[in-house]
Amino acid sequence: MRRLHTDVLILGAGGAGLFAALHAHQANPALRITVAVKGLLGKCGCTRMVQGGYNVALGAGDSVARHFMDTVEGGAWLPDQELAWTLVTGAVERVRELENELGCFFDRNADGSIHLKAFAGQTFDRTVHKGDLTGIEIMNRLAEAVWGRPIERLEEHRVQALLKNGDASAIAGALLIDMRRGEYVLVHARAVLLATGGGPTMYRFHTPSGDKSCDGLALALAAGLPLRDMEMVQFHPTGLLAGQDTRMTGTVLEEGLRGAGGYLLDGAGRRFMLDVDARAERATRDIVSRAIYAEMRAGRTTPEGGVYLSMAHLGVENVRRQFKGMVERCADCGFDLAGGRVEVVPTAHYLMGGVEFTPDCHTELPGLFVAGEDSGGVHGANRLGGNGVANSTVFGGIAGASMAHWLAGAHTVHEPDADALAAAIDQAERAFCARAGDGIDLASLRERLYAIMWDDAGIVRNAAGLARADAALQELHAERESYALPAAARDRAFNLAWHEWLNLGSLIAVSQAIVRAARARDNSRGAHYRDDYPEPGDLARSTYTRVRLQSGALHCQPVPVRFTRVSPGETLIRD
Ligand SMILES: Cc1cc2nc3c(=O)[nH]c(=O)nc-3n(C[C@H](O)[C@H](O)[C@H](O)COP(=O)(O)OP(=O)(O)OC[C@H]3O[C@@H](n4cnc5c(N)ncnc54)[C@H](O)[C@@H]3O)c2cc1C
């Protein structure tokens, strides 16, 4: 096994991971910094896929207080208010850094000011963007900045375990798999950042990139760390529905389409959102997704089983100009977005839940930090469109500086616990050792996972469905454990079947956490809707869920939300 030593190990290379690398280097250029990533740096993860843009209170009349209130109210009063405040204030600084230090070109108005577009669910137009493919601009500039600095890169290396020291009191490093060679790599690190970007890819329709399988969250669970808000899975209302045989199905058509005035129509062409919410299509994602799902359950669907998105009334040329990327994506799948109708379906988009952390990105395990979609508490029950990339870049930067600061203290280098290391390798090796279960194949395991989560732990939930999901996930877990790779697929080098088996392990573990938290929340808030408990409950006595693995079993407990800046019924907006 290869052994490497570094001061800072960053797991994941999206907006959070790359900003952390830059800020750690900026804070202390003498630090050895290593970024380990499952894909290719700059080319993988969801930050690159960001379409609509980045929320920041820059407009005349807007304010961080207004952005904060939208975030807290959108999150159904569950966000940790210190985290939310850090997000909205940090976004102002970070977007300037993206433009002025990293060289991103965002769209501008004729007078030279930054163009701010409308996003659904917000009281002000505050979404900074580069056309409708903002993430490519951000990731290209970030990757160039990282390439230009002495930052080590381990590409196509997947993290397989977080390693603690002998008495489990501190982080000591991580076990990686070099995917190209199929070899284990032990990285000794003084500080580790978890930034693998969550991503609810356990649902039949989903938007995140294929490299994401909730690995970071599964590792955090396995390390005994608390995860919060895991029942809060965001469905984006407008996933492309292009048939079963294309991976384009489920990919997202951006929020700005509804923000600009796009209509949603049922299979018969009726605009159903007018009956649901005064904001119609511009209501928050949870409300629109549920309304579409209701149309689907009532059978008022398009030929592929979804609803239509229609933009033509906004002017064909205007739509082509404003949404070039979306128009081209739809054309690739045979749809005319600008002049016709496109079939869409709600699609699992984002995990609001994640590892509990402080505003300076510490977790409860000394030396382990978290940022981006792996973290929980910033968005509460619902993330506003545009707050995701703000979250990963704001907290990624903070994490980098925090790690450098933390390392400046007299912290010792810890040796990873040898038994835990051996156990982690055994765990990954099971695919080569287990007795082949009769007739089990990985593709069918994944299909079953999709069905369990979509049908029983999806947009509308209830006690019976969640109990069914819990039991079915246990069975799936057992079947995966008994799976063995076929004889022809035992070469470890770039063994995609092995990695799919590992991916499924993470996805099943995190699905179990989602279901456990959803069973525990007997009210409906934001993205979590139970038709047996449709009311939101008393906002003033809000609790969030905390899931943790203890002695091999998942435990979930309610924890009171602390209203540190504003309580339900109050506002920080003074104008
Ligand atoms: C299609 C799409 C459109 C979006 N549009 C917007 C938008 O307009 N505005 C907005 O605010 N948000 C948007 N989001 C959400 C936004 O992309 C995320 O909130 C944010 O980018 C997450 O950043 P991150 O750094 O946490 O994760 P990511 O950018 O996903 O990066 C995660 C990294 O971890 C790596 N990784 C994963 N597992 C492992 C492992 N086991 N070992 C090593 N590395 C690993 C991945 O390869 C990747 O490099 C969108 C998301 C999607 C999917």
The ligand as a Gaussian input file, in Angstrom:
#p B3LYP/6-31G(d) Opt

LIG

0 1
 C      -27.548000      20.083000     -12.681000
 C      -27.325000      20.925000     -11.476000
 C      -27.551000      22.277000     -11.553000
 C      -27.335000      23.076000     -10.444000
 N      -27.569000      24.411000     -10.555000
 C      -27.349000      25.196000      -9.479000
 C      -27.544000      26.606000      -9.570000
 O      -27.894000      27.148000     -10.610000
 N      -27.291000      27.350000      -8.471000
 C      -26.880000      26.800000      -7.288000
 O      -26.674000      27.513000      -6.326000
 N      -26.691000      25.465000      -7.181000
 C      -26.912000      24.661000      -8.235000
 N      -26.716000      23.316000      -8.114000
 C      -26.226000      22.784000      -6.842000
 C      -24.726000      22.966000      -6.751000
 O      -24.147000      22.363000      -7.861000
 C      -24.173000      22.336000      -5.507000
 O      -24.839000      22.880000      -4.428000
 C      -22.706000      22.649000      -5.276000
 O      -22.041000      22.832000      -6.478000
 C      -22.042000      21.542000      -4.511000
 O      -20.657000      21.829000      -4.401000
 P      -19.710000      20.815000      -3.658000
 O      -18.329000      21.338000      -3.794000
 O      -20.227000      20.539000      -2.308000
 O      -19.857000      19.441000      -4.479000
 P      -19.460000      19.085000      -5.985000
 O      -19.248000      20.264000      -6.819000
 O      -20.437000      18.091000      -6.447000
 O      -18.054000      18.369000      -5.816000
 C      -17.941000      17.114000      -5.159000
 C      -16.595000      16.546000      -5.485000
 O      -16.365000      15.386000      -4.689000
 C      -15.860000      14.347000      -5.498000
 N      -16.163000      13.057000      -4.871000
 C      -17.355000      12.456000      -4.703000
 N      -17.185000      11.284000      -4.037000
 C      -15.859000      11.166000      -3.802000
 C      -15.061000      10.175000      -3.187000
 N      -15.565000       9.040000      -2.664000
 N      -13.712000      10.364000      -3.126000
 C      -13.125000      11.497000      -3.659000
 N      -13.856000      12.457000      -4.263000
 C      -15.209000      12.299000      -4.316000
 C      -16.544000      14.563000      -6.839000
 O      -15.877000      13.894000      -7.860000
 C      -16.441000      16.082000      -6.934000
 O      -15.165000      16.465000      -7.374000
 C      -26.917000      22.496000      -9.221000
 C      -26.702000      21.126000      -9.149000
 C      -26.905000      20.340000     -10.264000
 C      -26.684000      18.871000     -10.151000

